[in-house]
């Protein structure tokens, strides 16, 4: 068949549907089943696969329970690393009534012949074509019996993320296999906020020289990233490592990650040259994971005999062996389900090409049982050398997993595993399959790695590109508050607090940071900091240094360093002295406090009067006198000047507690009044941001600050109320004028600016509390490693005191700014004294309770005596009069006085007898 005929046939097969068949070659269970196989014999994969397939065919045919009475025959075609030859070999199989093809090895060939397989319904079972774009949707008759590179690239992405790197460089083979693999890597990295910063392809042709590789690697060496992924074939891959070793790119600071091409080469090559191994030191490699089993160990034990000891067994050989067994089981199920091997011609092939065609297309036949055989292949569920063989609905193998290998010395060491089920782990993936899936990053772990340069310290993964380009750092060209950042007139030099912090942090980094400051702003007003941050996100600036507040909408587009200064929003309002006034003495107490205090003075006076009225002449007399006594006594206790003596025990108890309460109230009143007469107070009713929100008065803000958007979007203040102010002088002028004269009621700004403003403006103070918590940081593009390193440097500056020294250098404050910035009411409230009043009230209540108990006791005795003397005819009105009389009458002290006189007389008589005197004579 000519080349022209082949190409014409391919073009036709893409669009011709299979109908109008005529049957031939019908057989129920034939003695021989023909299967084709296409791969490159003289390749790392092909040498192993050829022996593995041949051995698998022998094992299948020797198994009496599988394909009984039928011999499996696999015819092999050498594609010789050529996509064209692979295509020709596949078409030749199509002419020989082949029911399935094992292969192809190349993803390029797979793309071509998969279209033919779709039309002729011949399943392709590839053990080596890992291109992730070979999907079942486009190629339903393509069955991949090995894992797709999509999972390998996912594993690489998780390794990159595990070590905290953000950017990688990819060197790949510029064909379907390489390009589509890199595309999958780009997608999986993006899902972890990482990216491919640079990718470069190598021609798949045989004419690539060391000079071509050197040109590529020189460009790579000038890049920022030091994490390099190599996705190619062994021949070119070893050449890349050799040139990289020559250029010093296999030393300290570099990270090399190779895909499974290198592990296959290492497994197959029993003894690599020492020069080759020297160029591979510290490389991370992925290898298809195949769990240990007795079947695998038995096959490995006879591999040396099969290969003659010339090369080792790699994972592709195991997959090739399992592919033959998978196909044999599917064919056996095909026959068991009544399938027959028959082929049909498409009558439209001749009619479309015309009757005079010399392409001989009658040899191209359609396998009638292709759909049934494909169904049995995809429904297979068996255990092979590579583990369990079962397909997902998308025709991919279940449970993808890889070994993570580190090349060390003359060999390699496995540092862990990756599985789509369990992520990175030091335990084999099959140990997790019986547990619930857990992909938490906290559970991921790998053993230590010996990196290029024979170091166990994890490389940083990036450096500043050695291409002579300096970082363009945007700096706001401020008009006000130039202490933070300002440009020296007539130069490109900047100075200020923010510049000194940035310079000190950069000096702490273990590497140089070549940079230049680029002014941003027109010099007439403060620039918009949000626009400056957006220029960093678009790449116009490589970073931004200045008094840049870290707010939510900015963190969505850039990364900030650790805050080097705290600066939340506060409210500033004017003050005036208010230490004079006719009614200033009333201000220490709230109205309720005044009311309760006055009530308790009267209440305590009444309680003491009740307790003393019956036994103390000073609390008796006409009603008018008693009322005056009550008022005088209660008020005089305020100054501890009461003249009335208390006689009863209960009265004295109440008075002592009340005097203690009066002492506390008096002291508190004095202290509060002193504070009111000496401390400055607000001249308006503004107490904080809530007061501003409820009012309709104008509010000032600094031009360029995020305060404007915050007040509008978060607080809900109308934009018409906001007044832009450009300097501290404008602040002072607007606050002094007030809303009535075209000024503002208050200014909302960041506390760092307000601190500096108040150092020279002592007529204003901060009102309320800081109502946002934020800080200043340096802005860099998303995922910039410089932001992380500078954050560490800023923390170091904070810990060693340098940050505070820089602050003190630029933020010099006068004494008035050191006064308390928060104003709270000096008025005393009832809640501060309710405990005292409670104790006093309880004492009064207890004394009254005891007093009335005593009265009721006397009343009961008096009532009982009256009832005996007068009979039972006493009325209730008389009882009430008796009770009131007991309360009002003065207690009779005569009995007590007579008793005292008798005791005194008896004492005197005894003394006279002792002296020999006559008591009667003395009475004369």
ABEGO torsion letter per residue (X at the ends): XBAAAAAAAAAAAAABBBBGBBBBGBBABBABBBBBBBBBABBAAAAAAAAAAAAAAAAAAABAABGBGBBBBBBBBBAGGBAAAAAAAAAAAAAAGBABBBOBABAAAAAAAAAAAAAAGBBBBBAABABAABBAAABAABBBABBBAAAAAAAAAAAAAAAGBABBBBBBBBBAAAAAAAAAAAAAAAAAGBBBABBBBBBABAABBAAAAAAAAAAAAABABABBBBBBBAAAAAAAAAAAAAAGAABBGBBBBBBAAAAAAAAABABBBAAAAAAABGBBBBBBBBBBBAAAAAAAAAAAAAAGGABBBBAAAAAAAAAAAAAAAAAAAAAAAGBBBBBBBBAAAAAAAEAABAAGAAABBBBAAAAAAAAAAAABBBBBAAEBBBBBAAGBBBGBBBBBBBBBEABBBBAEBBBAAAEBBABBAAAAAABBBBABAAABBBBBBBBBGGBABBBAGBBBBBAGBBBBBBBBBBABGAAABBBBBGBABBBEAAAAAAAAAAAABABBBBBBBBBBEAGABBBBAAAAAAAAAAGABAEBBEBBBBBAAAAAABBBBBBABBBBBBBBBBBBBAABEAAAAAAABBAAAAAAAAAAAAAAAAAAAAAAAAABAAABEBAAAAAAAAAAAAAAAAAGABABBBABAAAAAAAAAAAAAAAAAAAAAAAAAAAAAABBBBABABAEAAAAAABABBBBBBBGBAAAAAAAAAAGBBAAABBBBABAAAAAAAAAAEAAAGBBABBBBBAAAAAAAAAABAABBBBEBBABBBBBBBBBBBGBAAAAAAAAAAAAAAAAGAAAAAAAAABBBBAAAABBABBBBABBBAAAAAAAAAAAAAAAAAAAAAAAAAAAAAAAAAAAAAAAAAEAABBAAAAAAAAAAAAABBBBAAAAAAAAAAAAAAAAAAAAAAAGBBAAAAAX
